[in-house]
């Protein structure tokens, strides 16, 4: 996947990986966890749901470590999962997805929608 396709298909994920995790991100943050806290977990519910939707779709599209790593690298990211998070790309993304889902506990909408259902509506994917 090239940079343009990644930005079109996964705009929030591409922005985080190529923006927050830019080549010199280690000068701005003490750890990858600091980046996630600032750029993902502190965002409004709707933004986190849209991000979760993209991560879920990314994990469905990229089922091999090499494919997922190459797609994320196409963003120009300076983040390397194995080095910066101590695990490969796919396990790191799965863990990120699990943490996002867990963060929605108790945040179900008044209409009873789950975070995944709500994220599909926010992300524009069915």
Secondary structure, 3 states (H helix, E strand, C coil): CCHHHHHHHCHHHHHHHHHHCCCCHHHHCCCHHHHHHHHHHCCCHHHHHHHHHHHHHHHHHCCCHHHHHHHHHCCCCCCCHHHHHCCCHHHHHHHHHHHHHHHCCCCCCCCCCCHHHHHHHHHCCC
